[in-house]
Every structure is written in C-alpha cells, then in structure tokens.
C-alpha cells in the first residue's frame, strides 16, 4: 500500500501569497491614512488640554506663563499649580509644542509631521489660538 501526503503544491502557495499581497496593497494605504489623521486629532486634543491649563494659570496669576514649563513649576506668590498632571507632552510626531504669548492672547502650535513651519496636508501646522 502506498500512502500519499495530501498538501498544497508550490504553485498553489504562490497564488495564495500573491492574492494576500494584492489585498494588503489595497487595504494598507487606507489604514495608514487613518493613523496619520488620528495624530492630527491627538495634537488638537493635547493643545486643548494645554490651553485649559494656560487659562487656569492666567486666572490664578493675572498673567500668562512665560513658557509651557511654567505650568509645571513656578515660584510666583499666587501660583496654585502644577496646572498639568505630568510633564508638558510632545506632539504626536515627538516635537515640542510651540507657545508664544502676545499681549492678552497666546498661540499654541504643532509644526505637523515634518516638524517645520508651513507645509501642506499632514505636514501643515496645527494652530490653536
């Protein structure tokens, strides 16, 4: 009696691998696009958190902080912080947030994916005023 091993031939395995590759090439870019857009939303949420901390600091001290680090530590007489539970976060692309005080207002900005001012689409700046 002869026994035969039943299995897949090399051609069948190659066809299945090609089909999986084609499916991955169609689905992959759509999924990675979602990751990038979620980073933009994360930056917006973090800037909202920072803005709340800055506004609370201003209510307590009658002035804006000199820098974002002032939200964690200060020596002012009316300082009632820390205003952030942890250190100032980096943006989702591991760059520091840009903070600038301008009289009675301030600007918070993430420089986007490329870490440079300007840019288009995912490289564009995300500004909170």
N, C-alpha and C positions, 0 to 999 in steps of 0.2 A: 504494500500500500504506500502510495506517495502522498505526502501532506503538502499542501500549498499554503504559503503565507499570504493572507489577504492584506492588502495595504494600498497606499497611493503610489502611483508612479511619479517619477521626477517631473514629467510634463504636467501632470495634474497639480502638483505642488507649485510649480512655476505659475500656472494660470491663476491659482488662488492668490499667490503673492502679488501678482500684477493687479488683480481686482482690488485687493486691500490697499495697494499703493494708490490706485486711482481714486478710491473713496477717501483716503487720507488727504490727497491733494485737493479734493473738493471741499471737505469739511474743515481741514486745518486752518486755512486763512480766515474763515468766518469765526472760528473760535478764538484765534489770536487777536482779531479785531475787537472782540468783546473784552479781552484783558486790557487792552490799551484804553478803551473808553471807560472802564471801571477805574483806572488810575486817575483819569481826569476827575471823575466824581469823588474819588477819595481825596484828592487835593482840594476840591471845593469844600468838602465836609471838614477837613482839617483847618482850612482857613476860616471857616465859620466858627470853629472852636476857639481859634486864636483871637478872632475878632471879639468874641464874647469875653474872653479873658482881658483883652486890652480895654474894652469898655468898662469892665468892673474895676480894673486898675484906675482908670480915669475918674470914676465916681469916688473912689476912696482917696485919691491923691490930688485931685483937681488938675491933673496933667497926664499926658500920655507917657508911657515908658520910653526911655532913650533907645532901648533895643528890646528884642524879644526875650533876651536873657533876664531883663528886669522883671519879667512875670514870675520868675522862679526865686529870685533873691534881690533884696534891696535893703537899704539902711534908712530910708525915709521915715519920719516920725509917724505918718499916717498910714504907712504900708500895712496891709492886713492880709498878706499873701501867705504862701505861694498861690498864685492865680491859675497855675496849671498843675495837675496831679503828678506829672512826670516831666522830664526834660522836654524842651521845645523839639517837636518832631521834625524830621527831614521830610521833604515832599516824596511822593511815591517813586521818584527817579533818583532818590538818595542825594538830592541837592538841598541846601538850606533855603528856607523861605526868605524872600526879600521884604524888608519892612522899612517904611520911610514915613516919618511924621512930617506933616505940612500944616502948621498953624493949628486950626481946630479940626483937622481931619488927618487921616493916615491912609496909606496904601499898603496892602499885602499882595505879594505876587509870587507865583511859582513860574519859573522860566520854561516849564514844559519838558518834554522828553529830551531835547537836545541840550538843555542847560544854558542856552544863550538867549539874549533878548531878541524878540521878533520871532519870525518863523510862521509856518502855515500848518494847519490841521493839528496833529498831535505835538508838533514842535512849537506851536503858538503859546504865548504867555497866558497864564490864567490869573486874572486880576480881581481882587476884592477891594472895594472902596467903601 
